[in-house]
Amino acid sequence: MGGAFSDDTVAGKAKLAALPQDPSKVGAFRTPTLGNVAQTAPYLHTGRLKTLEEVIDFFNSGGGTITPPAPIAGGPPPPTKDSLLVPLGLCDDEKSALVEFLKALTGQPLPANLTQDTSVPPPAPASGSP
Ligand code: HEM
């Protein structure tokens, strides 16, 4: 752990703190691991998709519709959807195969630091400790 692109929370936090706070970063967030994804429902950062089938339908339809966030500092609304997210035209067999592939990523339990929600700051240390 601890490389430039690892999930190490300390290194990750330092990396995020160094990012420029500019409109180009609006809508950017951590892509979760797909390791053991069959066991980590619900999906997406809001938990709005309950099954892997729904996730595949979501990506097959082009990744949903994004409501642009409010403009920053009077500028235009920044785009938040990656240009790779386009309708895929997958047939039912291809969608099933993708679901089975994702299920095949099930294995040993992941280390706790890979499943931890790093999008919120850790709790402050208890006051009064020596
Ligand atoms: C058939 C193609 C794809 C499959 C099977 C797939 C699979 C998945 C799955 C299963 C998740 C949910 C993970 C979770 O919530 O624990 C996910 C989330 C995500 N994927 Fe994909 N993905 C595909 C295409 C893409 C593409 C093309 C992009 C970017 C260009 C992308 C970026 C993301 C991001 C950013 C998330 C996190 C979304 C969120 O938390 O709201 N995916 N993907």
Boltz pocket constraint, residues with backbone or C-beta under 6 A from the ligand:
constraints:
  - pocket:
      binder: B
      contacts: [[A, 29], [A, 30], [A, 31], [A, 32], [A, 33], [A, 34], [A, 37], [A, 40], [A, 42], [A, 43], [A, 44], [A, 45], [A, 46], [A, 55], [A, 56], [A, 59], [A, 60], [A, 82], [A, 84], [A, 85], [A, 98], [A, 102]]
      max_distance: 6.0
